[in-house]
Amino acid sequence: MSSTGFEGLVMGDREDRGDHARGVARRPAAVVVALVASAVALTGLTSCGEGGPSLWRKDGAAAVNACPRPASLTGSEFNAQEQGLRALRRAAFRGDFFAQLELGTRYAAVRATDKNIEDPIESAVWTGLALANEEGYAPINRVERGGLFGGGLRALSRYDDCRAWERHNAYQKLDEQLSRMSRDEQEQVRDRMIYVLSTQDAKGFRTLARLHDGLFGPFGEPEDNPQGREAYGRKDGANREERWRASRNAAVNLFQRNDVDAYLYNYLAVQTGDVGAYVLLKDFERSSPTRARAGSFVEAKARQWVPPYEFYPNEAPPSGVPFSDESRPRGDAYEYALSRMQGEMPFVHVGRALKFLGVTEDVAREPNGLSKRQVETLEAMLGHPMDGFLSPLEKVRAIQLAATNGSSDAQMVLAVMYSEGIGVPADYARAFHWYSMADKQGNGEAKFAMSTFFALGVAGVSDQDKAQAVAYRIDSAFEGFGPSASRLQAVLAQVSRSQRR
């Protein structure tokens, strides 16, 4: 309001209330001037965008705008740094938003003390998972910001404001990281994110569905989320060039939107037995006629789906700290499968895997055939605490690690484990995958198993194909696998007799 207009109101008031009002009327003028000055100062500190006044929208110190992080365990010694990373990874694997942010920062080596663990791919993985984490964008206090400046003075809690700043900053950092990567490196980021989310059961699969659903923001947030809109370059009041400059193209294109993958991950969420996932799947089907028609196709695809990794990539950066898998076995099915390792898995298979990995020189046939140092060597390779005790999970990991590194024997054993539900929950799609991997290396027993898959047919995994089954059985015999070779000899002998007649 102008000073002239304000003086006119004061003069009218003077005429009504007499001389006594002269002194009183001068005070509101001073108050209004002070308010205007305060508003100008506040405008210089804030930016009134889609979400009202937000201090994080202007450049400011991270110490002021950032949310509190988990207690740091990083010390001056290497062992303390490794301990801190493991604690953060355990929390991040289980969906802790701030642990994910902190891991993204650690692997980006923002601090000089983290230079030895610098890894752009790993940093991008955890930054992306933080952006996809609903803890980062789900509001705590849903209050109307109406009134002065279009937002009123009833601000949300600082926790909401700092999370908005964290996500704004994370989008910028992730975009910069991905822009400097090759296509293969970007695919590694995406595959690792998919694996971590797939270990979180229904919640993780629902997140993956949102990441591929065009009705949501770039990282599964609501479509009208300010940070997501900003990343898309949809900032209100900006021209086309400004929107393009503000967009985070590398970040928003990490996951390509398509109905098939969105449907697939919703379907996989339902398969975990989660009731909420079933409701969401039905809502997804009703949202578009084309989506409902894809149901049968997606169901078949879901039965063949396997995560990109058997367990989290165990590659070690120059620091020597492996990227350990901190996702614990989930539910009764996992615990029961692990318990079967003790009595039903001949230890010789673990011993062969350890020999393949170079942990032992000879094949250990019993657990007591391993020294404490050899067990600790395996634990170090897996990124597990080195306590010298070989747990059932570490036995499974030894076979998995040998299989992923190319041992056809370990691949065959792992396939059987998935077929029988020993060490890992039964999963015919994963069993078929590892049988086929061993088959590619000429494993006769794997070829025999593949022939059985095609002879019987496994719904959604392999269609019944008698001709393919016979071809695999013959290949198995030629590779010297006993049952197939004996059967082939009997068939050839019968053919030979009939020809002599």
C-alpha positions, 0 to 999 in steps of 0.5 A: 500500500502507498504512503499517500493512500495510507495518509488519506485513511489517517486524515479521515480518522482524524476528522472523526476522532478529533485532535486526540487521534493525531498522535495515535494515528502516526503509530500505524504508519510507522508499523506499516513501514516496518512491516514493508521493510521486513517483507522486503528483507524476507523476500531477499532471503526466500523464494516464493515458488510453487510451495510458498516461502522456502529458504532452501531455494536460494543459495545457502549453507548446507549446514543450515538447510540440510536435515540431520544425518545418522551419527557418523562412525567415521574416524581417522582409522580405516577400520572405523571408516569401514565400520561406519560404511557398514552401519550406513549400508545396513540402514540404507538397504532397509529404506532409511532416507538419511542413510541413503543420502549420507552414503551418496555423499560418502561415495562422492568423496565430498570430504577429503577423508573419503577420497579412498572410497570415491565411487561415482556409480555407488554414489549415484545409486544411493542418491537415486534411492533417496530420491525414490524414497517416500520418506523424502517427499511424504509431508508430515504436516498437511496445513494450508498456507493461505494468507500473506505472500500466498503462503501465510506465516503458518509454515510447515515443520522445518523437517519438511523444509529441509527434506525439500532442500535435500531432494532439490540438492539430490536431483542436481547432484544425481544429474551431474553424476549421470551426465558424466557417465557412459551408457553402461555405467548408467545401466549399472546404476539402474540395475543396482537400484532395481536389485536393492528395491527388490530386496524390500518386498512389496514396498520396494516393488511398489516403488519400482512400479512408480519409477516406471509409471508416467502418472508419477514424478521422475522418481515415483513422487506425486506428479505435482511434487515441486522438486520433481516438477523442477527436475522436469523443467516445469517451473511456473513463470519460466520461458522455454529456454529457462525451463530447459536450462533448469531441467535435470535430463540425465536424472529424469531419464534414468528409468524409462516410463512404460506401462508394461514395466509399471504393471510388472512391478505392481504384479510382483508386489502382489505376489509377496502377499501384500493386500495393499499391493493388490488394491494398487494393482486393481487401481492401476488396471482401471486407470487405462483400458490398455493397461488392463489388456496387458494382464496376461502378458505381464503375468507370464513375464513376471514368472520369468523375472529375476533381479539383475544381480544374485546379490549386491555386486561384491566389487571392491573399490581401491579402498578395499571395502566391498559393496556388501549386501546388507539386506537380511533374509526376510520372512519365514520362507527365507529362514526355513530355506537357510535352516535346510543348509545345515542338514541337506546341503553336502558341505563339499559343494561349499568346499568346491566353491571356496576352492574356485574362489581361491580361498582354499587350495584343496576342497574342504569336505567338512566345515572343520576342514577350514581354518579360521583365517580361511573363513575370515578371507571369505567374510572379507570378500563378502564384506561381512564382519570377520568373526571366523564363524561360517554362517548358513548365509555365508555358505549360500553366499560362497556358492552364489559368489562362485556362480556369478564368477563363472563356476559351472559347478556352482551354477549347477548347485545354485540352480538345484538350491532354487529348485529345492528351496535349500538355502534360498526360497524355491524359485523356478525362474531363477533355477532355470536361469542358473541351469541355462548359465551352466548349460552355456558352459557345456555342463552335461548335468545342466543340459539334462535338467534343461531337457526336463524343464522342456519335457514337462513344461513349467508355467511361465518359465519354459513352455513344453517343447518335446523336440527341445527336450530331446535335443538337450537330452542328446547334448547331455549324453554327448557331454558325458552325463551318466543317465543321459549317456546310458539312455542314449546307448540304449536307444542306439542299441535298439535302433541298431537291432531293428536295422539288422532285422 
